[in-house]
Amino acid sequence: MSLPARHGVGEDHARIVTTRADEGLRPVVGGRARVASWTVPSNVEELFAPPAAIAGHPAVRGAARIADEVLAPHAAAADDPARGVDPAHVAQLADAGLLSVRIPRAEGGHGADDRVDAETVELISGACGATWFVTTQHLTPQGMSRGRLTGLADSAVVVCPAGQRYRAGLADASTLAGIATSHLRRPGAPAVRAEPATGGGWTFTGHADWCTGWGLIDLVMIGATTPDDRYVFALLPATERPGLRAGPEIPLAVMAGTRTVALDLDGLQIAAEDVLFDVDGPAWRAHDLARTANTTPASLGLLRRVLLELERVGLGRERAEAVELAAHLAELAADRRAEVYALLTDVPLGVRTAERTALRGEITELTVRAAHALVAARSGSAMLLTSPEQRWAREAAFHLIQAQTAPLRAAQLAAFGAGTPLRRRTEIDTAV
Ligand SMILES: Cc1cc2nc3c(=O)[nH]c(=O)nc-3n(C[C@H](O)[C@H](O)[C@H](O)COP(=O)(O)OP(=O)(O)OC[C@H]3O[C@@H](n4cnc5c(N)ncnc54)[C@H](O)[C@@H]3O)c2cc1C
């Protein structure tokens, strides 16, 4: 196959593309990629371009600008534990209302819908996975502080005082929150137990393996299991205190600059006014399965970014197979993305959960495949720590396990096996 004739294809162009890719070129919203003085039509970009009303929304324009000018150039540093996510960048996102996209304008948000929100997340995560991951923690406590979570029956929740206390700061993200809750998904004995204490409070004891953003967040939401199968969520200042100790930063293969620690809870006293939600166990588990079945726009943002770069590397280095593969995978990805957003915006949470789970499994597998295809297309220089391709491959792996549930794991493993039906070999010929 020969490359389509395009302006600017050749070694000079390759150098420009490579430099910009290393620095992190933002996927331009709305149709055409700008590469130095050339204009290169991008099939991938056109497939992912949102409708004009979304592309022109102030939140999307703000996200595109910050992603391009602030986050992408810092992404390698944010990935590095010695430097890490820059608190000033988190503050810029908050100030631009990008941690409050769906919050009403009167409370400091954009009052936008889910699709606009998803577009901003795609742009942010495609620019810097680590900064996206620190900031995404905020959204669950922010939602809970408003007294209800979409898809969770009001009757399953006792709404407690901490939400009202922190609601305003969480809404406009002037107060940033993190979470330590994924241990609630594990089967077996609870990792963090909540025992009733006098005065309506609780005593938390146990170990939470994961809490991202320690040192960057103002508040931490900790989930614990009660003896009668309920979950209590406390919202506290994110600082050590008697009964609460944070471990050292966990050495990580990805998201290493996100200041992720474990928390030890040793008889931590939780006052009644520090409780956010007290929720029925089965209802919470059902809600969590429904919620986590949705593909995260962050995975789609990385997929979009990686496919754009696959196309650019192919064009810049005259590797026709890369251009062809980028076009093929982008068509598939754009189709699945449309399904994801239709389910997100048009179908109530809790409906078509199996379909959502299968779709998320397929998309996370596709993201890993696309990221590895980009490594193959870029070749050895993809392995330089100064090259973004190796980081994107690690981020793609991270999207497999982020908020992973047992059904999602099964869907991912099915997706990994789908292209190659298992065939048992009866005999191996070692002579060839
Ligand atoms: C970089 C990163 C940041 C994360 N940040 C958060 C966060 O801020 N808040 C949150 O709630 N969740 C966070 N998670 C958890 C993430 O959502 C879970 O990885 C996912 O839900 C899978 O759960 P698991 O770790 O329990 O799985 P598994 O790997 O299946 O864990 C199974 C076993 O491994 C052990 N184990 C798991 N993690 C650790 C650990 N860190 N140290 C020692 N032993 C361990 C457990 O004891 C358990 O028996 C983070 C994960 C990663 C990788």
The ligand as an SDF file (V2000), in Angstrom:
LIG
                    3D

 53 58  0  0  0  0  0  0  0  0999 V2000
   -2.2580    3.5010   40.9320 C   0  0  0  0  0  0  0  0  0  0  0  0
   -3.5500    3.1430   41.5920 C   0  0  0  0  0  0  0  0  0  0  0  0
   -4.2310    4.0980   42.2970 C   0  0  0  0  0  0  0  0  0  0  0  0
   -5.4360    3.7870   42.9170 C   0  0  0  0  0  0  0  0  0  0  0  0
   -6.0690    4.7430   43.6260 N   0  0  0  0  0  0  0  0  0  0  0  0
   -7.2040    4.4450   44.2850 C   0  0  0  0  0  0  0  0  0  0  0  0
   -7.8450    5.4090   45.1050 C   0  0  0  0  0  0  0  0  0  0  0  0
   -7.4320    6.5640   45.2120 O   0  0  0  0  0  0  0  0  0  0  0  0
   -8.9330    5.0390   45.7930 N   0  0  0  0  0  0  0  0  0  0  0  0
   -9.4440    3.7860   45.7150 C   0  0  0  0  0  0  0  0  0  0  0  0
  -10.4490    3.5250   46.3530 O   0  0  0  0  0  0  0  0  0  0  0  0
   -8.8640    2.8470   44.9370 N   0  0  0  0  0  0  0  0  0  0  0  0
   -7.7650    3.1430   44.2110 C   0  0  0  0  0  0  0  0  0  0  0  0
   -7.1570    2.1870   43.4410 N   0  0  0  0  0  0  0  0  0  0  0  0
   -7.7410    0.8490   43.4150 C   0  0  0  0  0  0  0  0  0  0  0  0
   -8.2740    0.3820   42.1130 C   0  0  0  0  0  0  0  0  0  0  0  0
   -9.5200    0.9570   41.8620 O   0  0  0  0  0  0  0  0  0  0  0  0
   -8.2470   -1.1530   42.2870 C   0  0  0  0  0  0  0  0  0  0  0  0
   -6.9900   -1.5570   41.8510 O   0  0  0  0  0  0  0  0  0  0  0  0
   -9.1810   -1.9600   41.6310 C   0  0  0  0  0  0  0  0  0  0  0  0
  -10.4600   -1.7070   42.0680 O   0  0  0  0  0  0  0  0  0  0  0  0
   -8.7700   -3.4790   41.8500 C   0  0  0  0  0  0  0  0  0  0  0  0
   -8.7910   -3.8430   43.1980 O   0  0  0  0  0  0  0  0  0  0  0  0
   -7.5850   -4.5590   44.0710 P   0  0  0  0  0  0  0  0  0  0  0  0
   -6.3570   -3.7600   44.1500 O   0  0  0  0  0  0  0  0  0  0  0  0
   -8.2670   -4.8280   45.3430 O   0  0  0  0  0  0  0  0  0  0  0  0
   -7.2550   -5.9040   43.2740 O   0  0  0  0  0  0  0  0  0  0  0  0
   -6.3210   -7.1100   43.5490 P   0  0  0  0  0  0  0  0  0  0  0  0
   -5.0490   -6.8850   42.8670 O   0  0  0  0  0  0  0  0  0  0  0  0
   -7.1210   -8.3060   43.1190 O   0  0  0  0  0  0  0  0  0  0  0  0
   -6.0850   -7.2270   45.0840 O   0  0  0  0  0  0  0  0  0  0  0  0
   -6.1040   -8.4710   45.5860 C   0  0  0  0  0  0  0  0  0  0  0  0
   -5.1280   -8.6930   46.6910 C   0  0  0  0  0  0  0  0  0  0  0  0
   -3.9640   -7.9120   46.6050 O   0  0  0  0  0  0  0  0  0  0  0  0
   -3.7200   -7.1960   47.7960 C   0  0  0  0  0  0  0  0  0  0  0  0
   -3.4290   -5.8160   47.4690 N   0  0  0  0  0  0  0  0  0  0  0  0
   -4.0990   -5.0420   46.6150 C   0  0  0  0  0  0  0  0  0  0  0  0
   -3.5780   -3.8120   46.5930 N   0  0  0  0  0  0  0  0  0  0  0  0
   -2.5380   -3.8160   47.4440 C   0  0  0  0  0  0  0  0  0  0  0  0
   -1.6080   -2.8380   47.8580 C   0  0  0  0  0  0  0  0  0  0  0  0
   -1.6360   -1.5940   47.3950 N   0  0  0  0  0  0  0  0  0  0  0  0
   -0.6750   -3.1930   48.7710 N   0  0  0  0  0  0  0  0  0  0  0  0
   -0.6260   -4.4490   49.2470 C   0  0  0  0  0  0  0  0  0  0  0  0
   -1.4830   -5.4130   48.9010 N   0  0  0  0  0  0  0  0  0  0  0  0
   -2.4390   -5.1090   48.0170 C   0  0  0  0  0  0  0  0  0  0  0  0
   -4.9820   -7.2590   48.5770 C   0  0  0  0  0  0  0  0  0  0  0  0
   -4.7140   -7.5510   49.9250 O   0  0  0  0  0  0  0  0  0  0  0  0
   -5.7820   -8.3650   47.9700 C   0  0  0  0  0  0  0  0  0  0  0  0
   -5.7850   -9.5310   48.7430 O   0  0  0  0  0  0  0  0  0  0  0  0
   -5.9510    2.4690   42.8130 C   0  0  0  0  0  0  0  0  0  0  0  0
   -5.2460    1.5030   42.0890 C   0  0  0  0  0  0  0  0  0  0  0  0
   -4.0530    1.8180   41.4930 C   0  0  0  0  0  0  0  0  0  0  0  0
   -3.3300    0.7560   40.7360 C   0  0  0  0  0  0  0  0  0  0  0  0
  1  2  1  0
  2  3  1  0
  2 52  2  0
  3  4  2  0
  4  5  1  0
  4 50  1  0
  5  6  2  0
  6  7  1  0
  6 13  1  0
  7  8  2  0
  7  9  1  0
  9 10  1  0
 10 11  2  0
 10 12  1  0
 12 13  2  0
 13 14  1  0
 14 15  1  0
 14 50  1  0
 15 16  1  0
 16 17  1  0
 16 18  1  0
 18 19  1  0
 18 20  1  0
 20 21  1  0
 20 22  1  0
 22 23  1  0
 23 24  1  0
 24 25  2  0
 24 26  1  0
 24 27  1  0
 27 28  1  0
 28 29  2  0
 28 30  1  0
 28 31  1  0
 31 32  1  0
 32 33  1  0
 33 34  1  0
 33 48  1  0
 34 35  1  0
 35 36  1  0
 35 46  1  0
 36 37  1  0
 36 45  1  0
 37 38  2  0
 38 39  1  0
 39 40  1  0
 39 45  2  0
 40 41  1  0
 40 42  2  0
 42 43  1  0
 43 44  2  0
 44 45  1  0
 46 47  1  0
 46 48  1  0
 48 49  1  0
 50 51  2  0
 51 52  1  0
 52 53  1  0
M  END
$$$$
